[in-house]
Amino acid sequence: MRSASKEPVRADEALTLLDGMTELRVAKGKKVVQVDLSAPDRPPDDELVKLMVSRWGKLRAPTLKVGTTLVVGHNQEMLAAVFGTDAG
């Protein structure tokens, strides 16, 4: 585990978090972006980094690895779906 406040993940190392992942889910407000990382039409790396990193150039929080899914950002419904719990 890494403390984002003490050792923030910067844009240039964000892609390393996708190693071994098959799905990326990113919460952007009420919207959730889902990316199939194994699909042939996967977005380019620079677009994936833009999804994962804040305007300050640091990885958005929270960021969790759940199996082969990388979850970035906070959205109650998305987290409930990933963890199989009630969003209420």
Secondary structure, 3 states (H helix, E strand, C coil): CCCCCCCCCEHHHHHHHHCCCCEEEEEECCEEEEEECCCCCCCCHHHHHHHHECCCCEECCCEEEECCEEEECCCHHHHHHHHCCCCC
